[in-house]
Amino acid sequence: MEPPAAKRKKTSEIWNFFDPVGTNQAICKLCKRKFSFTGSISNLKKHMGRKHPTVSLPAATVELPATSNEDRTNVITEETPIVIEFSQSQPVELPDTARLLPSVMFPSTSTITSKTTTDVTVPLYTLPSKKKQTPITSFVPKKITPSDKNKIDLAILKLFAWDFQPFSMVEDRGFKNLMETCCPSYKIPGRKYFSNSMMPAIFEETRTTLKHTLEKEATSVCLTTDIWTSSKNDSYMGITGHYITEDFSMKTVLFQCSVFEETHTAKNLADEIFSAINEWDIKNKVSMIVSDNCSNITSAVTKVLKMKHYGCYAHKLNLLVQQSLHPVEDLIKKVKTIVSHFKRSNKASQKLIKYQELQGAKQPKRILQDIATRWNSTFYMLQRFVDLEEAIKYSLAILDTDLTPLSSDEWEICKQLCDVLRPCEEVTKEMSSEKYLNASKVIPITRGLKSALKKISVNVTKESVKDVLNSMLKSCDDRFPNLEKSKTLRLCTFLDPRYKHHMFLEESTTIEIKKDLCDLLVGVINQKRNEQNPEDLSDNEVEPDQETESTEKKISVWDDVEEIIAKVKPKSNPTSMAIQEIQKYMDDSPISRKKDPLEWWKCHKNIYPHLATVFIRSCGIVATSVPCERMFSKAGYFISDRRTRLTTKKVNELMFLNTNLK
């Protein structure tokens, strides 16, 4: 007995629209009608052409009868119509191949051109083509090019530098799975490749690029510096630089975050700063050094380095607030005790959250703890404490604790303290920005702080809060004395189009700043004239071309005009030009406080060209050491439990790339 014949594989594309039923029937997937077929599927194709003409089927090749002695195969598609030639006296006869196609595909409007021999253009129904075999090369992963590999390596290194990830992440299971899914042909290098080979190379490359950028872009650089001790008890010294570019954008760079093993004396600090200045070749560009108000760093800058120094404005304000809170010190300790209990006790914390949920709070708030080293933390603690007054009273009433609740007078003192401390918090946030100008804000914002505290004093009824307020007003005068006497600060304020001369309390300050600015503008004008006008040739030196031109010069109708214009000398000198430009700037209306002064100068640099130059050179100053504080906060993320083997050298490289790698 012969074995049964194997079923023929259905390769036609028509079976994408039909389901076979038995051996000679099929059901249309679109209309669910049943059709019979024997050895051919033409019945199924006719159905698709009649009932589903909008369904597109793949093109196929159709062999036409040979039209010459040579046999050839013509490929017929929708774009390749059949052209049939016939005489007007003869009936139109289509090729046998065309008769096999569904009649529905032959439209009634045929195109006839010619009188004796006419072309009939007949669009044909396209037959499905045979499915091509997938080449084996499509299953083989494409090899990654060296340039693509370098791009991926750099992207992974940026992940370490920007997002504080440990180098051991390349050995993590999840990261390997991610890379294998995204790029199967990429082989992940080991962590030592990134830490010991690639990172030092990118560090040196970025360092060289930054040096060239500073040489080309920076005309004046303001430095900020501070010292920080890590969780591993290593001391680091950070130095950042800030400047305004020629296109009026504020740039921040990190020069170093290196370990500092010497004692923190003024001489040692000065030596470290001076070494960094020489290393980056910015000795003649440093306009000011900003740090905290410690005596050692102040002496290092002013006495040893003989440079301009400004104590961090935010640091002064924080010391001012801490000193002024002594009259309510006992109350703040009492609040801290209650807050600490809610922080430690899970039961108390849940009671606090439960009460807020019963009151309809969608996102219950938690108690905030005061942190001595964090600015404004006392204000944030008191503010949240007052916001949760009812919840705290309820929770303390049902909890079995020995905590003494606050009296109504104490609650009122806390509320009034929040009103007093709020302006200080606003000033700290405003002055902590490093992307915008803040040195120009020192004079107006200090004036505004004093005014706000005086206005608040009208509504203060508690004697202890009055003592706090009076102490703050007195400390403002002690810690921010004679701000308008500072040439740097008043120049920055004057050249800020938001403030100009309107923020000065005394008219004499405006007169002095106009005089100082006039001297600066005269120097800028003379410098630009020297750059634009090269030295004239001496009388004895006449170039051959000029001599030939003079002898062959012809008479022109413009000779008299040119002689008159040549005799006219400019009536304005650099001093008068400077005075006119300053006065024009002062007469211009100030812009809104919320607008960016850098954008304003970018748009008006052609109107005030010499003032714009002075602005770039003198106003790129930050009034706080917050950039260094933020840098050390980032360093804390690098020095973690997952990076116990990270050396101080690698910390410096990672911090440098975190800030400067683009």
Secondary structure, DSSP 8 states (H G I E B T S, - for coil): ------------GGGGSEEEETTTEEEETTT--EEE-SS--HHHHHHHHHH-TTS-----------SSSS-------TTS-EEEEEETTS-----HHHHTS-GGGS-S---EE-SSEEEEEE-------------GGGGS-----HHHHHHHHHHHHHHHHHH---GGGGGSHHHHHHHHHH-TT-----HHIIIIIIHHHHHHHHHHHHHHHHHHH-SSEEEEEEEEE-TTS-EEEEEEEEEE-TTS-EEEEEEEEEE--S---HHHHHHHHHHHHHHTT-TTTEEEEEE-S-HHHHHIIIIIS---EEE-HHHHHHHHHHHHTGGGHHHHHHHHHHHHHHHH-HHHHHHHHHHHHHTT-SS--------TTSTTHHHHHHHHHHHTHHHHHHHHHHS--------HHHHHHHHHHHHHHHHHHHHHHHHT-SSS--GGGHHHHHHHHHHHHHHHGGG---HHHHHHHHHHHHHHHHHSTTGGG-HHHHHHHHTSTTTTTTT-SSHHHHHHHHHHHHHHHHHHHHHHHHHHS-----TT---HHHHHHHHT----TTHHHHHHHHH---S--HHHHHHHHHHHHHHS----TTS-HHHHHHHHTTTSHHHHHHHHHH----SSSHHHHHHHHHHHHHSSGGGTT--HHHHHHHHHHHHH--
